Each structure stands twice: as C-alpha cells, then as structure tokens.
C-alpha cells in the first residue's frame, strides 16, 4: 500500500485545485507535485503553512499556464525557476525541477531538469526531499526521507560538507530543523560538518541569518539545539554578541514548565549580553526591523529596577514609566536571571498584576499649566514633567484639587 497524507484541507482546497489544474492542463497529469515542508509536516501530523510545488514545466510555461487560468503569476525568482501563484488569496511557490551547476556558498546557478531524483538530490535534508501527488500519495525519491522524518533524524542529502558549501545558511537550517523536528542524538556527520564550516556563516547576508535564528528560536524548546550550536562554535559565528546562556535557558524553562507562550524575540534578547547599547548594536547588525531592534534593546534596560520584592505600587509605577510590553519583557528577563526559585510565585503575581492594570492618562495638560501663570516654553514643560513625577510617585491619585494645588506650588517656584 502506498504511503499517503490523506486528504488534508490544504490539498483539497479550491485554490489548490485551481493551481494544479492550470499546471496539468499545460504539462499533463503528474507534471507537478507538492514538495518539502508541506509534505514533511503532513506526514508528521504537524500544521502545514507554506505550500511549495515542484514541476516539470519551465518557469515561462508556468507563468503562461497560470495566466491562462486567470491566476496571478509573480516571477519571484525565475532565474532559479521559481514563480509564485496567487489563487483566491493563497500563495503557492512553484519551482521547476533543477540541479545546481555552480555554487559559491550563498547562491547557486541552476539548470532545469525533468528528473525527480536529480531535483531531490539538490535539497538540503532527506526529510525535506519528499513529494506528494495531488491525490496525497507520498513519493520518496531518495529512499530514506520518510524514515528519517519519522525518526526525527536531520540528515543532509548526500555528503554533508558538500551540501553546506552550496549554501552556508544550511548550517543554521540544520540546527533549526534539529530544534523543531529532531529526536535522539544528532547526526554526527552533520554536526562535524557544521562545526568545520562555520566560518562560512560570515559570508551570508545578515537578513538571512537573523530570519533563520528567529525561526530556530521559535521552536517549542530550542535549548538543546542552541547548546549544541554553542559547543560547536556555530552560535558564536552567527551571534558573536551572545552572553551567558543561563538567562536564555531559564527563560525557555519558564515557558515550557509554566506554559508561557514562546517568544523568539524575547529569547533572542535573553541570549544577548544584558546591555542596552550592545543589544541594539547586535540587532542593528542582524538587520532586524526597527520595531524588533527597539524591543530587543529596550528589554535589557535596568531603570527602574525590577525585582521579585516589588510592591503593587512599584509595579504600577514601572508599568506607567516603561509601558506594558517593555515592562513584561524586562520582568521576564529579570525573573530568568533570578537564582532564587522561591521567587517564582512573586514574579508570576507581578506579571499578572501588570497585565491586569491599565495605566491612566496624566490628567493635566499645557492649558492648565498656562492658566497657572506659566508662559509657554521650557519652564512650562519642566513644571509639567515635575507634576507628572509627583503624580506617579503618589500612585496616580484621582484628586483634581491636589493636582491643582501642587501645580500652583511648582508654577510659583518656577516663576
């Protein structure tokens, strides 16, 4: 009996049928097969995200077939044989079967082929060299992808060093797949090859490195993979700014044992040295987005200090000054750095209180300060900042008379 993935929704969806029908009208039955992650995850019973299709059709014929079916065709990488199809809001990456004829560790020059085995032979890992027909029949051209996928073995296709030299990003991909799908001891040949060729990581575009690291850190529990990266020197090659791993390990342990949602950016912040400027420099080097860079660096701050002994008033003050998200990030990292496990209930209570409290808006504006006799300008701003600091330290009193009295005092002193 043939191996099948059944009839999952992504395979039977009308959008999928429209794409496959278009390709088969141009190239005949079985000219296109699903490939890679969607097949692997379907075999393993994992959620399926991106849908990749391999085809015998050259990219120009793929574009023509999609247009004939009134589907949008986006030439995302035609020099490498890739066309993206858009079908009723869903994207499908369609790539012509190919083989590498020249590589430099970052990119490849390819030639198109009609040989499914040759196409499988250029892929990175055996568990990714799986194909499926539109009927859900799984095909394993290399003869070991299914077995390795089910056993949790992350094994390079062919000779490990040869695969890595084609694209050094495969070093980081190895550890990413190990974190997501690996079980048992890692493949020794793969580990040795990654360690030997880790210097090639420095040749990669920063965006590719950071994207792969964040995908790795988004695994349910990436601690073992990150530890192996550290042991082999790969972690230092990819993230030379890494500090002591203990804070990272403690953070992931919190998430896995106490059922917090895993957060790749916060995990990255935990891996970096706990210094605002150093973290900002690392995030900048990795070409993270501005929002990601700001979050990673802000998480490292230490003012105001956060501790398990904070009172509810301290918590409210810190949340107001930092904002709820920065407070939560800093509290999680401070907790991860805490060596006293008895403090766990206190940290949980602090986070719960912060999440349930909505910071009020400062109720005094420039008009009120001007009405107290202050001309617009630097002094007015100074008085308002002093009044706000007093209000925060007083625990946000909802007392208009007290605020007005304090404003009058500050205005008189300023004049």
N, C-alpha and C positions, 0 to 999 in steps of 0.2 A: 504493500500500500504506500502511495506517495505521501511525503510529508506535506502538510498544508497549514496555513494560518487561519483557516476557516473563512468566514465572510464578514470581517470587521467592517464597521461603518465607513472608514476611510476608503476601503476598497470598493464598496458598493455605492458610494455617494454619486449622485447625478453629475457633479462637477468632474469626478474622476472618470466616469464613463464617457463624458464628452471629450476629454483629452485622449483617452485610449482609443476611442472610436476614430478620432481625427487621425491619429498616427497609423492605425491599422488600415484606414482607407487609402493611405499613401504607401504603406510598406507591407501590407498583408498581415495575416494572423501571426502573432508571436514576434513581431518586429520590435516590440517594446516590453520591458519588464521592470517591475519595481526593484529597487536595489538599496543596499546599505541599511541605514538606521531604521527605516520604517519596517523592513523585513526582520531585522535583528530584534527589534523591540516587540514586534508581533509574535515572534517565536518564543520570546521570554515572558510574554504576558505583561509587558511594560507599556505605558502610554506612548502613543505614536504622535510625533509632531510634524517635522518636515517630511514632505513626500518627494523622493527622488526617483527618476525614471531613467533607465538606460535604453538606448535604441540603436538599431542598425542604420537608421536614416541619418544622413549628414545634416548638419545644422540648417543649411539652406532649405532642405526638404522639410525639416521640422517646422520652420517658420511658415513655409507655404502651406503645409497641412493645417496648421493652427488657423491661419488666416482664412483658408477655405471653409473652415468650420465656424468662422466668425468668433474665434477666441483670440484674445490679445497675446501677442508673442513679443517678448522683451529679449533682445540679444545681449544678455548679461555677460557672456563670455564666449562668443562664437569662435574665437581663435583657439579655445580649448574644447570646443564642441558643445558649449552649454547655452541653452535657451530656456528662459523662464516663461511658462504658460500661466495665464490668469484665466480661471474659469469660475465665474459667479463668485468672485471674492476670494477664492482659494488659489494659492500658488503651487506650481509643480515645476521642479527643476529637472529639465530634460537634457541628458548629455549623451552624445554619440559615443559608441564604443571606441576605445582609444588605447594606444600604447605610448609610452614615453620614448622619445628618441634622443632627448638631450635634457639634462637637469643640472642645476647649479646649487641645490640646497634650499632655494627659495621659490623657484618657479620652473616649469617644465615646458619644453617644446614637444608637442604630441603629433602623432599621426593617427588617423582614424582607421578602424578595423571592423571586420564583421565577425570576429572570433570572440565568443563569450568568455572562453578560458583565458585568452590573452588580456581581455579587459579586467577580469578578476585578478589576474596576476600582477597588475599595477596598483592594486588597492593596498591600504596600509595594514589592516589586521584581518585575520581569517574570519572573525565573526562579522566583519563588515563586507565580506565578499560573498554575500548571499543575495539571491534574486528570487522574485516571485512573479508568477504569471497573474493576469487579471482574474483568474479563477482561484487564486490563493495557493497554487502549487509552488512549494519552495524548491529552488534549484541551488545546488552547492557545487559549482564547477571545480573547486579545489579539493573537494572531498573531505574537508575537516572543519569547515566553518560552523556547521550545526553542532558538532560535538564540542568544539571549543566554546561556543556561545553558552551551551547548557552547563558546561563545567566551570564557567567563569574564568577561562584561560584567555589572557590577552597576548596573542602571539602574532608577530609580524608575518606578513606573507613573504615567503622565501627567506633570504638572508637578511637579518635584522639591520646590520650596518648599511647594506646596500639600500634598503628602504629609507633609512634615515638620511643618508646622503642625498637622496632625491628631494627631500624636504625636511629641514631640521625641526620644523614645527611638530613632526611626528614624535619627537621626544616628549613634548608636553602632552600630546594626544595620548601617548601610551599611559602616562600617569593619570590623565583624566579618565580614560576608559577603565583603568585599574580601580579608581575610586568609585566609579559608577557600577561596573559590572564584574569586577574581579572577585574571585573566591579562592581560598587556599593560597599557597605560596606563589609569588610572581614568577614568570618565565625567566630563568637565569640568563639565557642568551639575550633577551630583550633588555634586561637590567644592565648587563655588561655593555651592550652596545650604546645605550643611553648615556652611561657614565663616560664611556670612551669618547663620545662625540658631542658632549655637552657644550663645548666651545662654539659649536655652530649656532647656538641659540642667539649669540650676539649679532649675527648677520640678519636676523629676522626683523621685520617691521614691528615697532612697539605695539601697534594696534592688534596685530595677530597674537602676540604674546599675551597681552592683557586679556583679550577675549578668551583665550584658551585657559588662562589661570582662573578667570571668574567662572567658567563652565566647570572646571575641576572643583573649585571651592563650593559650588552649588550642589555637589553630591550630598547624599544624606549624611555620611560620615567620612570625610576625606582625610582623617588623621593618619591612618596607616600609609596612604599614598604620599602624603606630604612628608611624613617621617622618612620614607624611602627616598624621596627626592632630596631630602637634606643629606642623608647618608651617602648618596651617590654624587653629591655636588651639583645636581641639577637645579635645586632650589636656589642656591647662591648664584648660579649662572643666569637664571631667569629673574630673580628678585634679590639683587645684592644688598638691598636695604633691609632684609629680614633681620629681626632681632631674636630674642629668646623665644622659642616655640611654646613655652609653657602657658603663656596667656592664650594663645590660639587653641591649644589642646583643652584648656579649661573651658573656654567659650563653647567649643563644639560639644564637650561633655555636658555642659548645662543644657544645650539644645536637645541632645539625644536622650538624656536621662530625665529632664524636666519638661520635655515636649514643647520647647520653644521652636518657632519656625526658623529653619536655617536661613542665613542671610550672607550671601557671598561677599558683598562689600564690607560688612562688619567683620567677617572672617579675615578678609584681606587687611583691614585696619589692625586686627589683633596680631597678625603676622609681622607687621611693620614695627620698627622701633617706635616706642611711645613718645614721640616728639612731633609737635605740630608742623614745624618747618620741614623736618626730614620726611614726614609722611606726605606733605604737599609736594615736595620735590620728587618723591617716588611716583606719586600719582601723575604728576606732570610728565615725567619721563615715560610712563606707560601710556601716555596719550588718552587717559580717561577723560570722559566728558567733564565739563566744568562742574556740573552738579555732583558727579561721582567724586571728583577731586576734592571739592569743598566738604563733602560728607566724610571722606576718609581722613582728611586732616583735622576737621572740627572734632571728630571723635576722640582725638588724642589730647585735647585740652585738659587743663587741671584747675582752672579758675571758673567758678567757685569750686573748691574741693568737694568731692562726693565720697561718702563713707557709709558703712552699714549702720553707724550710730546716728545718722541724720534724724532729726525730729520732723514731724509733718510740716512744721513751719519752714524748716530748712529746705524740704523738698519743694514746697510751693515757690519759695524764693528762687531756687535753682531752675525750676521749670520756667518761671517767668523770664529769667535772665537769658537762658540758653535756648528756649523753645523746646517743645515736647520731644521732637525727634532727636535733636542733639543730646538732650538730657538722657533719653533712653539709651542711645548708643554709648555715651560716656559711663552711664551706670552699669551697663552690661560689661564693658571693658574693665571698669573698676572692680566689679564683682569677680570677673575672671582672674584678676591679679590678686584677689584676696586669698590668703593661705589658710584662713580660719574657716573650715567648713561649717562651723556652728553659726556663722553669719548668714547662711543661705536663707532662712526664713525672713531675716531683716531685709535683705536685698529684694526678695520676692514681694514683700509688703511695700517697699519703696517704689518699685516699678508699677505695682498695681495702683498705688495712690496717684502716681504721676499720670498714669493712663486715664484715671477717672476724674481728674481735676482739669477744668477749663480755665486758663489764665484770664483774668478780667482785663479790660482795656483801661489804660490810665485815663482817669476822668477829667483831667484839666488840660486845656489847650492854650495856644498863644493868645486867644482873645481874652481869656480870664487873666493871664499874666499882664497883658496890656492894660486891662481895666484896673489892675492894682497899681498902676502908675509907672510901669516899666516901658521905656521906648523899645521899639523893635530893633533887634541887633544881637550882638554876642551875649550881653548881660541877660537878656530875656531867655535865651537858650540855656545859659548857665543856671538860672533860677529854676526853670522847668526841670532840668536834669536833677538838681538838688531836691526839689519837691518830690519827684518820682522816686528817688533813692529813699527818701524819708518814708514815703507811702509803702514801698516794698518792704523796708525794714520793720514797719509797723504791721505787716501781714495784711496789706490791702484793705484797710478799713473803708467801709461804705459810709463815710461820715463827711458830708459836704461842708459842715461848719468847721470841723477840724482841719480839713484840707484848705479852706479859705483862710483860716487863722494862720496856718503855717506858711501859706503863700504870702500873706501880708508881712509876716516876720522876715522872710527871705528877701522880699522885694525891698523892704526898708533897709536891710543890711546891704543890699546891692547898691542902693542909691547913696 
